[in-house]
Amino acid sequence: MQDTDLEGLFATARAQRPMPSAGLAERIIGQADAVQAGFKPAPIPARRRRWPGWIAAMGGNGVLAGLATATLAGLWLGFAQPAPVLTLTRTLSDAFVADAGLVAIELIPSLDTFGPEG
Amino acid sequence: MAPDALSDVSDEALLVLYANGDPGAARALTLRLTPRVLGFAARMLADRTEAEDVTQEAMLRLWHMAPDWRQGEARVATWLYRVASNLCLDRLRKSRPRGLDEVAEPEDSAPGVVARLIEADRVLALDKALAALPDRQRQAVVLRHIEGLSNPEIAAVMDIGVEAVESLVARGKKGLAALLSGRRAELGYEGGD
């Protein structure tokens, strides 16, 4: 038996591929339909809420928590004015005012001239 | 989707359609893939009834796996051949060794048509010789030369390297040639050796 003979045999076998009976095909399709009926429908996308998107845009829950903490800390510093902060504020204020030579600023000086003329 | 409209759709796309609930995709896949799996299983097992059982089981596994199919990772046919191969090998391990004479005769040889008789004799002789090969050699030869898979595809089906596939195919063909060596003239090939 030569290679060419074997190739001929293979070609004949390829041409005579056994065909499934109608019963087999129907059984397979029946099983396919039964399996398909058990598939869960694709989940309907939930209504889009604004808050999650907004929080995500800010950087997530962690960033939001940090921002809230910083805000509260700022408010507390503003109201309570602890001694170290007050000292620092006065020192900076004195230095700024001394350097710039700004003792008082009239924001709307022209009002003074209109007043006496009535 | 109507079956005719699915004729140009790839196996993979059909499987995705099936998983998404398309009513015609399963029929199209069945008509396309079942003959291939059945032909392979029939030659592996040399038993039509067992081959049909394996085909049905392999297709059932395909349906169950459809929703989890990862597109682009493998060809559907290759995956199916792999499943069918494993099912066939399991059955061969459990069954007793099959003799040459147990290969089924052709069901219908169309009496009076000499050419078809000769072809039927040739296929029967080939099937008997294939049945006498070791399982892995038979698997490789059938996948390569009858089912038409490439060596890398066979390597994926058999979970071995391409070189091992080449070796199995070569040894299988050599075994077939030896088994059929005395039947060249009988099978209608000129100048028997």
Contacts between the chains, C-beta under 8 A, distances in Angstrom:
chain1	res1	chain2	res2	distance
A	1	B	176	7.3
A	1	B	177	4.3
A	1	B	178	7.8
A	1	B	180	4.4
A	1	B	181	4.9
A	1	B	183	7.6
A	1	B	184	5.7
A	1	B	189	8.0
A	1	B	193	6.9
A	2	B	177	7.5
A	2	B	193	7.4
A	3	B	173	7.5
A	3	B	177	7.7
A	5	B	180	7.7
A	5	B	184	6.4
A	5	B	187	7.9
A	5	B	189	5.1
A	6	B	145	7.9
A	6	B	173	6.1
A	6	B	176	6.1
A	6	B	177	6.3
A	6	B	180	7.8
A	7	B	145	7.8
A	8	B	122	7.7
A	8	B	189	7.5
A	9	B	122	5.6
A	9	B	123	7.6
A	9	B	125	7.5
A	9	B	126	4.6
A	9	B	180	7.7
A	9	B	187	7.8
A	10	B	126	7.6
A	10	B	145	4.2
A	10	B	146	5.8
A	12	B	119	5.3
A	12	B	122	5.1
A	12	B	123	5.7
A	12	B	126	7.6
A	13	B	43	7.8
A	13	B	123	5.3
A	13	B	126	5.6
A	13	B	127	7.7
A	13	B	146	5.1
A	14	B	146	5.6
A	14	B	148	7.3
A	15	B	119	7.8
A	16	B	119	6.7
A	16	B	120	7.7
A	16	B	123	5.2
A	17	B	35	5.7
A	17	B	36	7.6
A	17	B	39	4.3
A	18	B	35	7.4
A	18	B	38	5.7
A	18	B	39	5.4
A	18	B	42	5.1
A	18	B	48	7.1
A	18	B	51	7.6
A	19	B	35	5.8
A	19	B	38	7.7
A	20	B	34	4.7
A	20	B	35	6.0
A	20	B	38	5.2
A	20	B	52	7.3
A	20	B	55	6.9
A	21	B	52	7.5
A	24	B	34	7.0
A	24	B	38	7.4
A	24	B	52	5.2
A	24	B	55	6.8
A	24	B	56	6.7
A	25	B	30	5.7
A	25	B	31	7.0
A	25	B	34	6.2
A	27	B	56	6.0
A	28	B	30	5.0
A	28	B	34	6.2
A	28	B	55	7.5
A	28	B	56	5.8
A	28	B	59	4.7
A	28	B	60	7.7
A	29	B	26	5.7
A	29	B	27	5.5
A	29	B	30	5.3
A	31	B	56	7.2
A	31	B	59	7.1
A	31	B	60	5.2
A	31	B	63	6.4
A	32	B	18	7.1
A	32	B	26	3.5
A	32	B	27	7.9
A	32	B	29	7.8
A	32	B	30	6.8
A	32	B	59	7.4
A	32	B	63	4.8
A	33	B	23	7.9
A	33	B	26	6.6
A	35	B	60	7.3
A	35	B	63	4.1
A	35	B	64	5.9
A	35	B	66	7.9
A	36	B	18	6.5
A	36	B	21	6.5
A	36	B	26	6.6
A	36	B	63	7.0
A	39	B	19	6.8
A	39	B	21	6.8
A	39	B	67	6.0
A	41	B	21	7.8
A	42	B	20	7.6
